[in-house]
Amino acid sequence: MVSVISLLIVIALSMLVIRIGAVALLMTGLSEEVAKFQSLSAFSGTGFTTTESESILNVPIRRKIITLLIRLGSVGVVTSISTLLLSFVGAGQATSERLIVLLIGVVGLYFLSRNKAFNRVLTPMIEKILSRYTSLDLRDYVSLLHLKEDYRIAEIDIREHAWLADKTIEELDLMEEGVLVLGVKRTGEEYVGVPPADLRLKPKDLLVIYGKKHRLDELSKRESGNEEAHDEAKAQNKIDQQGQRRQMERMNKED
């Protein structure tokens, strides 16, 4: 039974490393969806041959993170297999009992990793530790753009059926959602900084944007034709701007 518990600890640590890797990639400007996928791909050593992955490896900071994840993943896989074998070799009649304990433990870890309340505590904690103790230059965007609270820079891959696809920058009207378009990277072409209003986004383009984290995450998942989400985002941004104006007025009065 000790070997089963050891295996569960190895699995838990592996999940934690993947989460830390995802948060580190997120802090470099990737969207949450892309950061999670690339962290899992690097750690597991699978699916890391896409064009998206190649663009990530072109950034030195991200390359360091990915390299570390691959190395840790190699150790994690070997350790997991070894511990799994030790758990069941020679177990005899206790095999089924150990298997049940293992399944319950794995399911428990899975649901814990999906728990929103748990993630709301864990993610900021990881960000704080990475910012304070790592030698990776993860705070470039923070110092350069004075990022605070939940503001982020993100890269969004334009999917074929995404709301962002086949629209010009002007038609997207992202400024009304509180999102600033910083640039567009098109496959085989140069990066376009501060893209013109008539630039039409195509599937497989990489859109670089700045705004609140929850809005960037929602944009990356928004499907084609979902104008209701666009209208809701604009309405929410107006409310946020009114609140900011009132705050500025109070600050001016205090001065």
Summary of the structure (lengths in Angstrom):
residues: 255
radius of gyration: 22.0
end to end distance: 66.6
largest distance: 77.8
contacts: 713
relative contact order: 0.11
helix: 65%
strand: 11%
